[in-house]
Amino acid sequence: MKAVVMAGGEGTRLRPMTASMPKPLLPVVNRPIMEHVLRLLKKHGLTETVVTVQFLASLVRNYFGDGEELGMSLTYATEESPLGTAGSVKNAEEALKDDSFLVISGDALTDFDLTDLIRFHKEKGGLVTVCLTRVPNPLEFGITIVDDAGRVERFLEKPTWGQVFSDTVNTGIYVMEPEIFDYVAADESVDWSGDVFPQLMKEGKPIYGYVAEGYWEDVGTHESYVKAQADVLEGKVDVEIDGFEISPGVWMAEGAEVDPEAVVRGPAYIGDYAKVEAGAEIREHTVLGSNVVVKRGAFLHRAVVHDNVFVGAQTNLRGCVVGKNTDVMRAARIDEGAVIGDECLIGEESIISGDVRVYPFKTIEEGAVVTNSVIWESRGQKHLFGARGVSGILNVEITPELAVRLAGAYATTLKKGSTVTTARDHSRGARALKRAMISALQTSAINVRDLENVPMPVARQHTARGSAGGIYIRTTPGVPDSVDIIFFDQRGADLSQAAQRKLDRVYARQEYRRAFPGEIGDLSFPANVFDSYASSVLKSIDTSGVAEANLKVVVDAAHGNAGLVLPSLIGRLGVDALTINAGLDESRPTETAEERRAGLVRLGEVVASSRAAFGVRFDPVGERIALVDENGAIVEDERALLVFLDLVAADRRKGRVALPVTTTRIAEQVAAFHGVQVQWTTTSPDHLTTATAQDRMSFGADGRGGFVVPEFSTVFDGAAAFARLVGLVARTQLTLSQIDQRIPRAHLHRRSLATPWANKGLVMRSVVEAAGDREVDTTDGVRIVEADGRWCLIIPDPAEAVTHLWAEGPDDAAAEALLDEWTRVVDRAGQG
């Protein structure tokens, strides 16, 4: 006997899950519903099966093919337009006309004894046998009454409670004789229960009802879909689960990883190659699909998560469904009954309220509270560029595919035949992405100079030597599983905001230039990069007095690629240097704030014990430095800016320095004492580097370990800053602690508040209005200056749904009070 599986329905009640996927392919415990149906058919010997398809038919055919992997023989009957439950079977008449056949829905989960159903049909000798079952709520189904002999007496489709006369319903499973096709018109929409069966009963044809024992769930609503997952995990339905039961009710598929410090409470299912990190909690009735990643601190309870989903740290998912290829970012919350479609982005700290539907390919902005379904528009503002270039989680947000498109867009903004310099840090992820981007650049008629693994300042300087631009890929500072793709202009500086917007537009339109075969770009690997860089540094920076001072310093390369250039630099600098942690460690391409602090403490111990003049610690890509004084005490980044500024100003005694508006105004006092002026810039690194390129500029810094040495370059450069610092200390006759002690203490406090994108403009307008007659500076954001000199700066974050506040006063209490005052203003406006 052959079987017919009806797999053509659109599943409109299950949208958005079925917006891009046919209902029969929806996974139940990581297997499509239809696969469970086919396995049931095979179990009862029905291996020859016709599948009727219509909605997204190619997806069903592509998934199951000819059925060989299941040990079955599948053929397909395709409907050009919906033909109804009977019309779709009529469409397959040619394959079914020779013998009895069984009809079953491809989107209902059941373990009925089909062998016994077929036996019953043959014994009764009827034209049709309808498989029935008893349900507590029959309103959504067709009610059927049979007599003592099993013959159907009455049908009623989807009754009201006033019409309910039985709890026995039609499951949509039938055994039929080929003569049934005489009652179904061809190429018309015909339904079994509504059209064919009433006609048969009217003519007195034999229709029998078989009341089946076992499990049956019509997976037609979101509630029944989630319930079906729980029922499989509870063992209420006899289906095959792919994987191993490692503890009662906890199933894991091949390749799945669950950290011993994660909590998994069964029944639950972890799909193949899924990964659950330490600190995550997987609670009852949760199903994770293939390749799902659940980060530390995430909590999931009765959540159904489809394939290739990223679940960020501190997220909270309860009673929801998350579609495939979706990213749920840090601290997001998805409430009971919510459904997220395929390939969505749920931003950090956003909240999806209960029963909300988010359709496929939508973005929910960071911090958004979504209470209504998102069908057409994206509730978000996705920026390609952030504070660190294009950043994101490796192989989640930043994939090789994105890297290729991004490189193609960048190449399109340049002239054919231009040269781009590429480089990376020492991580495997950066190496893989760079190779992908090089290919895209070459096939867009761009020549590439690849420096491979070098410090970022070396890449910037080499870019400035004749390249039209550059690309540097590094691990995000402090975030080991993320990467930054940083684009340079022809000066080796970060792209300006205008250039970023141009690249953003090309990327969004996907208008990538492609080269003809004869235009493919060349790939070269420059030699002597480190020696050339070191020579340029020493030629540009004043190191007079170093040889006479007999300075001893300790240099910590922090296992980063700064260690690659230090031998060339220190050997010619003429300083007695002890270098520690110089070896590259591929497993540690970045460091957390705690690791950085611990490294500085160890550096301080070495400096104090070796009686060195000071210690310098590089970041992993050689862009920034941190200082330790001669006593081994850490010089905090904000103080390091003031100490370095004091040294430069005392050495020059004229000119200007560039500092971002977030810097303490103590810097003005330090500069003015030596006859130097401060030019305030925005917080954008591009603006700071542009300012340092102006005449009479002698210094630039950002207060986070980034220093600009204008006589050498206009970008942050750790090695150049180190060389300049050595020269300044050698000539000054003062120690770092002595300089630090003569600079007044700053009382600058900072705070960040979540602000929806839609309210950012309102926030800034409210701040200006609240400022009244007070002095207002709009260099970057809004800085309100009080009559007594206290000030507060409010800046909306350009890439996140956040507003940042800084406040400075004569003491900590005054700064905190001012910060509290303006926090209330921002918070009120942020609430809309």
SULQUI-V944956 format. One line per field, one symbol per residue. ss: DSSP state (a for helix, b for strand, c for the rest). psi: psi as a letter, one per 30 degrees, with the letter a starting at -180 (. if undefined). burial: b if it has 9 or more other ideal C-beta (glycine too) atoms within 8 Angstrom, else e. A space follows every 10 residues. Layout:
# SULQUI-V944956
ss=???
psi=???
burial=???
This chain:
# SULQUI-V944956
ss=cbbbbbbccc caaacccccc ccaaacbbcc bbaaaaaaaa aaaccccbbb bbbcccaaaa aaaacccaaa ccbbbbbbcc cccaaaaaaa ccaaaacccc bbbbbccbbb cccaaaaaaa aaaacccbbb bbbbcccccc ccbbbbcccc bbbbbbcccc aaaccccbbb bbbbbbcaaa aaaccccccc caaaaaaaaa aaccccbbbb bccccbbbcc caaaaaaaaa aaaacccccc cccbbbbccb bbccccbbcc ccbbcccbbb ccccbbcccc bbcccbbbcc ccbbccccbb bccbbccccb bccccbbbcc bbccccbbcc ccbbccccbb ccccbbcccc bbccccbbcc ccbbccccbb cccbcccccc cccccbccbb bbbbcccbca aaaaaaaaaa aaccccccbb bbbbcccaaa aaaaaaaaaa aaccccbbbb bbbccaaaaa aaacccccbb bbbbbccccc cbbbbbbbcc cccbccaaaa aaaaaaaaac ccccccaaac ccbbccccaa aaaaaaaaaa cccccaaaac cbbbbbcccc ccaaaaaaaa aaaccbbbbb cccccccccc ccaaaaaaaa aaaaaaaaaa cccbbbbbcc ccccbbbbcc cccbbcaaaa aaaaaaaaaa aacccbbbbb cccccaaaaa aaacccbbbb bcccaaaaaa aaccccbbbb bcccccbbcc cccccbcaaa aaaaaaaaaa aacccaaaaa accccccbbb bbbbccaaaa aaaaaaaaaa acccbbbccc cbbbbccccc bbbbbbcccc cbbbbbbbcc caaaaaaaaa aaaaaaaaaa cc
psi=kllkjjhflf hefgkgegeg kkeffkkjhg kkeeeeeeee eeeggifjkk kkldkheeee eeefbggeff hljklkjkke lkgleeeeee fgeeffffll lkkkkggkkl gljfeeeeee eeefglekkk kllklejgeg lkkkklaffg kkfkkjkill effkglgjlk fgklkllfff ffgjkkgljk keefeeeeee eeggkjklkj jkkakkjjif leefeeeeee eeefgfkilk kjakjfljfj kklkfkkjkf glkjjlklkj lkglkjlkfl jjakgkkkak gkkjlkfkkk khkjjakhkk jlkgljkkhl kkllgkkjlk glkjlkfkkk akhljjlkgl kjlkgkkjll glkklkgkjj flkjeelkil jjkekafhbj llkkgdejle eeeeeeeeee efflkkflkk kkllagleee eeeeeeeeee eegghkkkjj fbjlleeeee eeefiglfal kkklkkkfjf gllkjkklaf fglkkleeee eeeeeeeefh ikkkklefgk llkljklhee eeeeeeefff kjgkfeeffh kklkkjfhga gffffeeeee fffgkjkjkl hfkkjffifa kleeeeeeee eeeeeeeeff hlelkkkllf ggelllkkaf fgkkjleeee eeeeeeeeee eeglallkkl ffkkffeeee eeeggklkjk llfkeeeeee efflkgkfkk lgggfkkkjf felhlkjeee eeeeeeeeee ffglleeeee ffklkkikll lkkkjkefge eeeeeeeeef fbglkkkhek bkkkklfgfl lkkkkkkffl ikkkkkkkaf leeeeeeeee efeeeeeeef f.
burial=bbbbbbbbbe beebbbbbbe bbbbbbbbbb bbbbbbbbbb bbebebbebb bbbbbebebb beebbebeeb ebebbbbbbe ebbbbbbbbb bbbebbeeeb bbbbbbbbbb ebbbebbbeb beebebbbbb bbbeeeebbe bbbbbbeeeb bbeebeeebe eeebeeebbb bbbbbbebeb beebeeeeeb bbbebbbbbb beeeebbbbb bbebbbbbbb ebebbbbbbb bbbeeebebe bebebeeebb bbbeebebbe ebebbbbbbb bbbbbbbebb bbbbbbbbbb bbbbbbbbbb bbbbbbbbbb bbbbbbbbbb bbbbebbbbb bbbbbebbbb bbbbbbbbbb bbbeebbbbb ebbbbbbbeb eeebeeeebb eeebbbeebb bbbbebbbee ebbbbbbbbb bbbbebebbb bbbbbbbebb bbbbebbbbb bbbbbbbbbb bebbbbbbbb bbbbeebebb bbbbbbbeee ebbbbbbbbb bbbbbbeebb ebbbebbeee ebbebeeebe bebeeeeebb eebbbbbbeb bebebbeebe bbbbbbbbbb bbbbbbebbb ebbebebbbb beebeeeebb beeeebbebb bbbbbbbbeb ebbbbbbbbb bbbbbbbbbb ebebbebbbb bbbbbbbbbb bbeebbbbbb bbbbbbbebb bbebebebbe bbbbbbbbbb bbbbeebbbb bbbebbbbbb ebbbbbbbbb bbbbbbbbbb bbeebbbebb eebeebbbbe ebbbbbbebb ebbbbbbbee beebebeeeb bbbbbbeeeb bbbbbbbeee bbbbbbbbbe eeebbbbbbe bbbebbbebb ee
